[in-house]
């Protein structure tokens, strides 16, 4: 699943109740819509790569906060980091 959130500062308060990426995905799936119906973002593979890098950097800078990445990514990464001996991942 690809999720693109583009939230203006004026509408940021509408998302106060969402506490994680998993919750955002669940809400989108329950409503059976995308966050911006009719909006399609065409990004290059390089832009997508850098977006993933940015997400991973933010996740690491926030001590592997599992709310910042979807659980199907964050928990397998945490398991591997723990196996590799990363003290923050424990």
N, C-alpha and C positions, 0 to 999 in steps of 0.2 A: 504494500500500500504506500502510496506517495501522498504526503500531506504537506500542503503549502499554506502557511498562515501569513497573511499580510494585513495587519491590524493597525489602523490609524490611531493616533493618540486620542482623538475625539471619541473613538468607540472602544477604547481599552477597558473602560469600566464595565462593558457588557460581558467581559470574560473573567471577572473577579472570582467567580465560583469555580472556575476550572483550575485544578491544582496540579495537573500532570498532563503529559502528552497522551498517555493512555486514556485519561478522561476526555480529552478533546476528540480523540478518535472514536470513543464510545458514543459521545454525543452526536458526532457526525453520522455514524452508522445508524443510530436510533432514528435520526431525523431523515435518513435515506437521502442525504444531499451532501454537497461539498460546501466548504465554508463560504464560498463566493460563487453561487450558481451562475453558470454562464461565463465565468472567468477561467481562461486557460492560460497557464504560464508556459511559454516555450523557453526552455533554458538549454544551454549547450551541455554536453557531457562534462566539460571542464567546470562550468558553473555549478553543476550538480555535485561534482567531486569536492569543490571548495565549500559548498554548503554542508556536506557531510563532515568535512574537516572542522569547520567552525562549530558544528554541533558537538563533535567529540571533544574539541578543545574546551568548550564551555562546560561540558559534563565533567571533564578532568579537573578543571579549575574550581569546580564546586564539589570536590571530593566525591565524585561518582554518584551524585544525587540521582537516584533512579527515576525521579519525576521528570527529568530533563530529556531523557531518551525513552523511546518506546521499550516496554519490558522485554520484547522479543529480541532486542539488541543489548540492552543494559545488563541483564542477568547473565547471559552467556559470556559477555565480556568480563563481568565481575568474577565469574567462576575461573576463567582463564588467567586473569590477573592474580587471583588468590593462589592458583596453582603455581604461578611464576614467582610467588613470594612478595607481591606488592603489599606493603603494610597498610596502605590506605584502603585497599579492597576488602580487607578482612572484616 
